């Protein structure tokens, strides 16, 4: 019977506490200071609060960066509207257009400074981290799913879960199983790109349709992108690059920041921004594949996720309302998310086991044994 798992940042934190949102936000603030931008984090928070009906927000980097991404899009739209009305504008129309363009570029630059800085921090923190926890979890899930298929949707930008899947896939290949694990990168479409000056690295294009996915035992879906993904701004295609190639260039993230041809392909924004971004490719494809597989699975496992993303919750709730007979296991930590929140989203699920504890101890928990029966 097929199994679908949803994994959030709690798994990364179980491997390394510095993956917490608060730690990464502090790291982003430090990067701003190192660039001579003292006070930028305070200004970002105040800007976000102003656009959020003065509701106070915490220092979560997504909430702070989201308004910048939105502002860049709005200013771009205003520039296009002003350009269309140029002939009827007052004599200073050129100055208005130039001001709008500069403001748009400023918003985009600050967003890219913050988002690229976060991805660089995640890559730095993840280097050398022991992947035994995600590897053991994936192995356990594969065992529960067998002889059916396992699909894992991850909300994490880091490559810890990917590294665990690749390690298991390599073991399977050594044992003679050549078609075990797939992710969103299409291994059939390979090309070398000069994403940084004077050096080409190998990339695989992200799949374009559900039919592109092979029917293998394990599929990993990066629902909100990955630090290994880059979008070619000229073609719009998204490519996945090897983590080893990224780490071999000490100036990689600065080069990407300066590039006009390549930019990170991740959803790193607030809730309203996420609702819009998940309708864009390749995230739309990831969500469609995730929803389709949820609907065909008899078991679900949700771990390390606080049920805070409405775009994710809506998919879970929609499928739960239609898919009867699902046996679900939810891993919470220190009572978060609450049982009420879990049951609100998964109210259609017939059986929901909740284990409140550390993900690293999940495979030894009574709730795990009860769920997998």
Buried (B, 14 or more C-beta within 10 A) or exposed (E): EBBBBBBBBBBBBBBBEBBBBEBBBBBBBEBBEEEEBEEBBEEBBEBBBEBBEEEEBEBBBBBBBBBBBBBBBBBBEBBEEBEEEEEEBEEEBEEBBEBBBEBBEBBBEBBBBBBBBBBBBBBEBBEEBEBEBBBBBBBBBBEBBEEBBBBBBBBBBBBBBBBBBBBBBEEBEEEEEEEBBBBBBBEEBEEEBEBBEEBEBEBBBBBBEEEBBEEBBBBBBBBBBBBBBBBBEEEEBBBBBBBEBBEEBEEBBEBBBEBEBBBBBBBBBBBBBBBBBBEEBBBEBBBBBBBBBBBBBBBBBBBBBBBBBBBBBBBBBBBBEEBEEBBBBBBBBEEEBEEEBBEEBBEBBEEBBBBBBBBBEBBEBEBBEEBBE
